[in-house]
Amino acid sequence: MKEIPYLAGVLYGDGTCHHGKNRAYAVWIDQVDRNKFVLDRVVDGLESLGLNVHYYAHQNKFRALVYSKDFYNKFSSLRKDVVKFFKSLTVNQKLEFISGFFDAEGTVTDRLVLYNGNLKLLKSIKGFFDSIDVISYIYRYGKIYGIQIYRKKSLMILKKKLNSEKINKLILSG
């Protein structure tokens, strides 16, 4: 999945996989209508890998689904050790991964917050942010954690460096 880090980030955040009794290897992602833009990029990424994507409405959401043993194995491997995967990426690939991960797990208000239960991954992302002069803080929210970025300079750096639809919608004055 190193070929398309945005796809890896989005699928790690919101993707699911299942190996059924019928020996089908499935990987999919569901999104509500307001986040349908994520699926457009996911479908493009999956198709660029030569995968046949099934795209349809499912229980008030939209789903992009692929059946592929090879892709299932790659996704399962990513989920088992996402920190190792993240650390192996180049700087640009890390930015792409975070863009996808943010589109799946992020929130934009007066700040950016990236939520997830994997504290080791969030610490790795925070370490990367430190290396590009983005000041961030990790907080606990019940059973999950979040990286918050709220300093204007840091927000501007991320707005320029990340290719996240959610962040691209962020309007900062000045």
Buried (B, 14 or more C-beta within 10 A) or exposed (E): BEEBBBBBBBBBBBBBBEEEEEEEBBBBBBBEEEBEBBBBBBBEBBEEBEBEBEEEEEEEBBBBBBBBEEBBBBBEEBBEEBBEBBEEBEEEBBBBBBBBBBBBBBEBEEBBBBBBEBEEBBBBBBEBBEEEEBBBEBEEEEEBBBBBBBBEEBBBBBBEBBBBBBBBEBEEEE
